[in-house]
Amino acid sequence: MNGVMKQISLWLVLLIIVVLALSQFQSMNTTKKDLGEQDFVAQVDANNIEGPVQVSELGQNMVRIRAKFKNQVDEHRTIDFNTNEFKEEWKKTLDANQVSYKFAPESTLLGSLLINIFPLLLIFGVFYFLLFRQMQGGSNKAMSFGKSRAKMVNQSEKSATFKDVAGVDEAKEELQEIIEFLKDPKRFTRLGGKIPRGVLLVGPPGSGKTLLARAVAGEANVPFFSISGSDFVEMFVGVGASRVRDLFQQGHKHAPCIIFIDEIDAVGRQRGAGMGGGHDEREQTLNQLLVEMDGFNTNDGVILMAATNRPDVLDRALLRPGRFDRQIVVPNPDITGRKAILDIHIRNQKVPLGKAVDTGILSRGTPGFSGADLANMVNEAALLAARRNQDDVTMVDFEDAKDRVLMGPARRSLVMNAEEKLATAYHEAGHTLVGQLLPDADPVHKVTIIPRGPTLGVTSMLPTEDRHSISKKHCLATIRVLMGGRAAEDIIFGQFTSGASNDLKVATQRAHAMVCEWGMSDLGPISFGGQNEIFLGRDFTKTREYSDETASAVDREIHKILEQAYKDAKEMLQEHEPMLRVLSEELYEKETLDAYDIDAIIRREGGDELLTHRTRPQRPAPAIAPPPIPAPPSKKKEESSSHELPPGSVVPDTA
């Protein structure tokens, strides 16, 4: 601290010397002639003085006179000189010329210093505040770029516990063992066991990895350091490695402790990949992290926890035993976990529930939802209930919130003309009818022609139970459902539009996965490389591992699957065209049909035998009445109108 203040004082003195030297140099190099008493008298007589004239008493029978000229004299606009006295004849002449004059005491030495030095002090104060304010924190060291930014969680901040985590029981058991190891290490070391060095939490976004880490901080009675992976790397060389060293030094001082790095893929990506060369700042940081975890500088009692949703890009040296000894998968919850998560969020947010609300039904209707999706659904339901001036949250609010999470917010302000609305109705009805008639397809949860998100119509499909593997029959049925909208366009309007662009994209991706990844084609049980996420620097130079002839065979097989699926969907809709038209008209009038409405329409049109594979859905709670819609156009206009079909969307299964 004293050394820093000495440096600051030295720089301040040097700055003052430089400023004074520059001002003196400027005054020495001036070419102006100095004006004195005789010049003042001449200008007074010439009436070239502009009032007021300032007369300052200096003491010892000396005064200083300052005045301004009306017209410039010898490149001067002002005059400043010392004399014995302010003479009476000057006063008379000034009075005659109506020029005022006043007497004032001369400024003191302290005042002169303040006037000249205060700006420098102000600049230095701002400089000190901006660059050296970290001296009071951060271990009282200025310019602490190399210090770790990890936050040590206090006991009062450990708000989350394992009671607030649900749906990941296996991960909780693994982490509970780590906590017990820290609390009572002799229980495990007496049999020769060693404490794990690292625990990596792997799972999709929103599955609860960070919440698990917070719960560990709440359960463990040991210090807990939390930091993000992006906090290590800065623009200065060597800062990341320095912060890693400082982080583990802090952990060693507080051992046993837990260090948690969120989004570790920001600093732990594979070395040698990327366009910027092999030895950059991020790789130095990673190298230091590898050394600290398992190198010569071992830190017993320091457990490193990390979370990522991209384990495929992590460096292999980081994942080996001895560094991250355990990799805990944090998946999306199953039906039991979803119910527990809903109960937790409803309890923590203190959401008042209506009598008919059943979280078990909601959990069955949300397969594939992550913990973040469920939390968002509970929050959206509470907001909808408040917007509707209700005293509690009903089942209708939760259903509307689920639709908002699945399909996006409704854009009721978007006005569609009758032709666009009719085209959207036929497009979505094609998806819906094919999906209901195929036994291997997921049942339709809801279909709407109210614009939601980026689309003008949405057909949402949800599986009746959690699906952990996908069969070939289910894949083919899903592709047929995706082709149903385009097939309906061809049957009713005899033309193709851009409305099925997203459907074709999703169908092509599914067919490509069937052929290239899952071996669900006539090419046999062979993998041709999947559509994994690209990691720049590692994958852009990847060569194809099969011949051009094989690539052509793959393309033909994908085309075969897509063309056959379209043909099957079109034949199915042609066979039940009257049912398609009725379903479209109902959708046009009501704008939204749920599973009960769709089942009732198909059975009313004689489709009981076609739905023997479907369980009849229960009547949902009454929904809020939709706004009025314009009357549908005549049938003649429907058949003769040309249109551009707006984009529709099918939400495939999330398994």
N, C-alpha and C positions, 0 to 999 in steps of 0.2 A: 504493500500500500504506500509506504514512504517513498520507495523507489519510483513508483508511478507518479506521485506528486512532484518529485524532483524533476522528472522528465517534463511534466506539464509546465512547471515554472520556467525551466530552461527554454522551452519553445516559446513561451509567452515573452520572455525578455528578448529573445532573438527577433520576434515579430515586431516588438516596439522599436528596437534599434533599426531594423530595416525601414519601418515607416518614417522614423525621424530622419534617417539618412536620405531617403528619397525626397522628403520635403525640403531638406537643406540643399540638396543637389539642384532641385528645381528652382529654389530662390537664388542660388549662385549663378545659374545659367540664364537668368532673365535679362533681357536687353532693354528693359524700360528704364527711363530716367527717373530718379527719385525726386519727388516734389517737396518743397519745404515752405518756410514761412513767407518768403518773398512771392512764391507762386500763389499762395493763399491770398495774400493782400491784393495781388493783381487781379485775381478772379473775383474777389469781393468787390473791388472797384468796377469791374466789368459786369457786375450783376450776373455772374455765371455760377452762383452758389444756390443749391437746392436744399431747402430746410427739411428737417431741423438740423442745426449744427450741434454736435455733441461735444461738451467740454468736460473732461474727466480730470479730477485733481489727483496728482501723483505724490504730493508732499514735497518738502524741500524746495518750495517756490517753483514747482514745475507743474504744467498742465499738458494734457494730450487733447488735441483737437482733431475731430473726424468730421468730414463733410463730403457731400456728393456734388459733382458738377452737372450743370444742365447740359452742357456740350462737352464732348471729350477733349481733354488737354494732354498732348504728348502721350497718346495711347492710354491715358488714365481716365477713369470715371469717378474715382474717389481720391481723397487726400487724407493722409494720416501722419501727423508730425507732433513733436514735443517743442514747447516754448516756455518762456519764463512766466508769462501771464496772458490772459485774454483781454486785450487792450480795449479801452473805452471807444477809440475811433472805429474799431471793428464793429462794436455793438451799434454805434450810431449809423454806420453805413448799412449794416444788416437790417436795422429797424427801418431805415429809409427805403430799403428795397423790399420790405415786408417779408424778410426771411427770419424764421424763428430760430432760437438757440436755447439749449437747456444744459444745466449742470448736473452731472451724475458722478458718483464715486467710482473710482477705477476698480475693476474686478481683482479679486485676491488671487494669490498663487494657487490656492486650493480650487477656486472656480476655474482657473485656466487649465489645471490638470484634469478636472472632471470633463470639461468641454473637449479636450483633446484625447483623453484616455478612455472615456466612457464608451465610445463606439467599439474600441478594441475589446474592452471587457465584455460588452454585450455579445460580440461575435464569439469570443472565447467561451462565454457561458452557454450559448447555443451548441457549440461544438462539444463541450463537456457533457451536456445533457443528452445529446444524441448518441455519442460514441462511448461514453464511460458510465452510463447509468446502470449498467450491469454490475458495477463494482459492489453495489450494496447487496446483490443476490449472486447466484452462480458462484459460490465459494469465494466471493470478494475478489474476483480476478477480471480485469478488463479484457475486452476483445476475446471472449471465451467462445470462439468459433468451434474449437475442438472438443468442447464439453458436451456430454451426452444430454439430450433433451428428454430423456425418460422421466416420466412422472411417477413418483412413488405414491401408491395408493394408501391413504391413511385408514385406520380402523373405522373412522366415522364415515368414510366415503364408500365402504364396502356394502353397498345397498343390495346387490343381487346375491342370492344364494342358490343352492341346488333346488330349493323349493320353487324357484321361479323359472326353472328349466324343465321342459317336458319333451317327449318324443324322441329322445336320444339317450335311452337308459344305458346302453352298452358304453357309450362315451363317458357318461357320468360315473360308471363303475371303474373304468380305467383311470379317470382323473381322481376319483376318491382314493384309489390306492396310492397315487402320487402324494396326495395330501397327508394320508396316514404315514407314509414313509418319511415325510418331512417332520411330522409331529413326533414320531417314535421310530427313529431309524434303527435302533438296536433290535427291534422286533423282526426286522428283515436281514440285517447284517450278521446276526448270530448264526445264520445258516449259510453264510458266504455270499449273499446277494449284494449287489451294488445298486446304488441309487441311479435311476435313468438320468442321462444328461439332457435329453431333449424330447419334446412331445410335439408332433406336428398335427394340427387339426386340418383335415381336408374335407371339403364339401362344397356343394353348389352355393351360389349367392343367396343369402337370406335364410340359411339353414340353422343359424344360431351359433356360429363359431366364436364370435366376439362375446356374445352373451355367456357362453360357457367359460371363457377366460375371466369375465367379471365375476361369475359365480365361484370360480376357484379362488379369486381374491377375497371373496366374502367368506368362504369356508376355511381357508388356511389361516392359521395364526402366525404367518411369517410375512416378512416384507414382500411387496408385490410391485414390480416396476413395469410400466406399460409404455410402449413407444411404437410408432408406425415405421414401416420399412422405408418410406420416402423421407423420413427425418434424418437419415444418415448422410445421404449424398447431397453435396452442395457444389457451387461453382468453383470453390477453392480446392486445390489439389491436396490430398492427404487429410481433409477434414473428416471424411467418412470413417477411415481407419482409426483416426484419433478418437472419434466418438464411440466406436466399438470398444476400444481399449478402456476408455473412461467408464463406459456402461458396465463392463465386467469388473472393473476395479470397485465401483460402487456396490455391485452385487457381492463381491468377495468380502467387503467390509461388513455387509449385512447378512452374510451367510448364516444359516440356510435361508434361501429366498427363491423367488420365482421371477423370471424376466419374460415378458410377453411382447412379441413383435407381431403386430398386425400387418397383413398383406406383405408377407416376407418375400414374395416374388418380385417386389420392387427393387430389392437389393440382392436376392439370391438366385437370379437368373443364370442360366448356363454360361460359363466362361467361353470366350472365343467366338461368340455369336453376336451378330450385329454388323452394321455398316461402318462403325467408327473405329475399327481396329480391335486388337485383342487386349491391350493393356490400358484400360481407362480407369477413371476414378471409381466407378462402381465395382470393377473387378478387384481393385485394391481393398475396397471395403469388404467384399466377400472373402478375400483371402485372409484378412484379419479376423473375420468372424469364424472361419474354419479353424484358425490357429487357437482362438480363445475357447472354442467348444471342445476341441480335442487335439491339443498340441503339447509343446513343452510347458506352456503356461496353463496348467490345469487348475480349475477352480472347483474343488469339491464342495458340494452343498448348493451349487447354483444350478437350477433347472431352467432350461430355456423352453418356453412355449411359443409356438408360432401358428399362424393361420393363413391359409391360401385357398383359392379356388382354381389355381392353375399349377398343380403339382408337376405337370408335364414339362414345364419350362425351367424347373429348378435344377441346379447343378447336382450331378450325381454324387459328388464328394460331400455335399450337404446332407444327403439322404442316407448315407451309409450308417450301419450300426456303430455306436460310439459317439455319434453326433445327435442325430434324431433317431433315438433307439425305438421310439414308438410312433407309428402313424395311425391316428384315430380318425376314422371316417365318420363324418357328421352328415347323415343323409336327410332328405326331406322326411317328415313324419308320416307314419301310417295312420289308419283311422283312429286307433286308440290315442296315439300321440296328438293328433289334430284336436280331438275332443279335450284333452288335457290342456293343450295350448290355448284353446278358446276360453276355457274356464279361467286360466291364469290371467289372460289379458282382460277379460270381463271383470275379474276381481281386482286387479291392479288399477284399472282405469275407473273402477267404481261405476260401472254402467248399469243403470236400473233396467231390468228385463221385464217384458210382458209375460203374462201367464202361459202363452202358447209357445214360447221360445224353447227349443230343444236343441242343445249343442250336439247331441248325438246325430240328429238329422242333418245338421249343418256340416258335421265332420264327414258323414257319408257322401254329401254332395260337393265336397271339395277335394277330390283325389288329385294328388300332384301338387297341392299347395305347399309352399314353404312356410316356415314360421313367420317370416316377414309378410308374406301374403295374408296370412290369417290375422296378424296384428293390424294390417292395413284394412282388412275387411271389418274388423270390430270398430276401428276408428271411423271408417266411412259410414257404418250403420248408425253410430252415435251422432255423427254430423247430420245425416239425413233426418233422423228423428227430431233433432233440434230445429232443423230447417222447417219441419212440418208442424212445429209447436206442440209436440207430444210430451207427455210426462214420463214415458218409458220407451224402450227400444223393442219393437215388435219383430215378428218373424218376417214380415214384409220388408222391413228396413234391412234385415240381414240378407234377404234374397236380392234386393236391389243393390246392396253393397257388393255381393258376390258377382253380380252381372257387371258392375262397374270395374271390379278387379279383373274379371275374365275378358271382357269385351271393350273396356274403355268407357269414358264418360259419354253420355248421350248428348248429341249436338242438336237439340230441338230447334235452335234458332236458324238452322240451315233449311232453307225452303227448297223443296224439290217439286218440279212440275209433275203432272199426272203421268206422263209417259215414262219419265225416269223412275217414278215410284212403282209403276206397273212392271217395268223391266227388272227392277230390283226384287220385286215380289216373286216373279217367275224364277229368277236366278236362285234365290235362297230356297224357294220351294223345291227346286230340283235337288239341291243338297239334302234337304230334309227328308223328302220321300225316299230317295235311294238309301239314306242312312237308316231309316226305320224299317225298310223291307229287307235289308241284308242282316242275317243273323249274327255275322261275325264283326259287324261294325258297332262302335259305341253308340248308345242311344242318344238321341238329340235332347239336350237339356232345354234349350230355348232358341228360337229364331226370331229375328227382328229386322225390320227395314228402317228403323230409326237410326240415323247416322251415329256411329260410335267410333271414337278415335279417328284413324285415317280412312275408314271405310264407310260406305253408305248402307251396308247391310251385313249382318253377322249371323252365322249359324254356329251355335255353341254346342259341342258334344262332350259329354262327361262319361267315363266308364262307371259301371255300377260298383266296382270294387277296385282296390289297388292292383295294378299290373306291374309285375317285376320283370317279365320277359315278353317279347312280342313274337307271335306266331306268323307264319306265312299267310294264313287265311286272313288274319287281322290286317296285315299290310295290304293285301290285295283289296280287301273291303274298304279300307281307308282311301286308297287311290280311286276306287270307283265313286266313293262319296265326293271326293274332290272334283271328279269329272262331271258330277251331276249338274252343276250349274251351267257349264258349257253345253252339255247335251240338251238341257231345257231350252237354251237359246236357239239351238239348231232346230228343235222340234216346233217351237211356237213361232219363232220369227224368221227361221230359215237363213240365219246369218250368224257370223261370229263377231264378237266385239272384244274390247280390251278388258272387259269386266272380270274375266277369269285369269288374269295374269298372275295374281298371287296363288290361286289354286294350282295352276300349272307349275309354278315354281316349287311349291311344297310337294306336289306329286312327283316331280322329277327327282327331287332330293330323296324321297322315300324309295323310289325305284332304283336309284343309284346305290343307296345303302343296301338294298336287297341283293343286288348283283355283286357289288364290289366288296361288301363288308360281311354280310350274313350268309352268303352262299345259297340264297333262295332263288336259284335259277337253273336252267338246263346246262350251264357251264360247269356245274359241279361244286363240290365243297372246297373252294379256293378263294383267297382274299386278294384283291387287286389294289389295295390301298384305300383307306377311308378318307373322309372329308374332315379331318381333324383341323383344329385351329392352327393357323400358320404362325411359326416362330421365326421372325426375320433373322437371317444370317445362318440359320440351321436348315430350314426347309426350302428356301428358294433355289437351292442348288440340288435338290433331291432328284435323282434320276428315276425314270420309270422302270419298273422291274419286270416288264413283259413286252412282247413284241408288238409291232404295228398290226399284225394279223389278229392277235388277241384283243387289242384295243378296239378293232372293228367289230369283233364278236361281242365285246361288252356293250358297245353302242347299239348293236342290233338287238341285244337282249333287253336293254332298257327301253328301246322303241317298241319292242314287242309287248312288254308289260303295260306301257302307257296306252298304246293303241287298243289292246284287248280290253283294258279297263274302260276306256271311253266307249267302245262298242257295247260292252255289257251294260253300262249305265244308260246309254241311249235306248237300247232294246227294252230295258226295264221301264223307262219312262214312257216309251211309245205304247207298251202294253197297258199301262195304267194312266194314259193321258187324261181321261176325265177326272180322275182323282187328283192329278197334278193341277188341273185348272181350278178345281174347287178349293184346293189347298192354297193356291195363289190368290184367289179372290178373298178368302178369309184373311189371309195375311195382309192383303192390301187394305181391307177395311179396319182390322184391329191393330195393325202395325207390329204387334208382338204376340207370338203364340208360345205358350210353355208346353212342357211334355204332355200334360193332361189334355190340352186343346188339340194338339197334333194327333194323339191317340184317338180322341173322340171323333175327329173329322175322318180319319182313315177308316175307322170301324163303321161310321155312319154311311160311308160310301161302299160298304160291302167288303171291307178289308179285314174281317175278323180272322179268316183263315190265314191271311198274310202275316198276322201279328201274333201267331201262336208262340213264337220264340221270345216275345216281349212280355214282361210283367206290367200289368196295367198300373200306371202311376196314380197316386192319390191326388185328390183335388187340393191345390195349394190354397193358402190364405188369400182372401180377396185383396187385390192390388189397387193402387190408387188409379182412378179413372184417367185415361190418356186424354190429351187435348183433342178437340174436334178436328176432323180431317176432311178434305174435299171429297165430293162424290166421285166414284170411279167412272171412267169414260165408258162409252158404249162398246159393245163387242165388235161392231163394225170398225170403230176407230182403232181398237186394239189390234185387229188383224192387218190393217193397212198402214199403221204408223211405223215409221222408221225411227230408230233410237240408238243411242250409245249406252250400252249397259254399264252402270257404275260398278266400281270394284266391289265384289263380295268377298267374304272370308269364312273359312271353316277353321275352327279351333280344333286341331287334332289332339289325340291323347298326349298327356304329358309324362307318360311312363318312360 
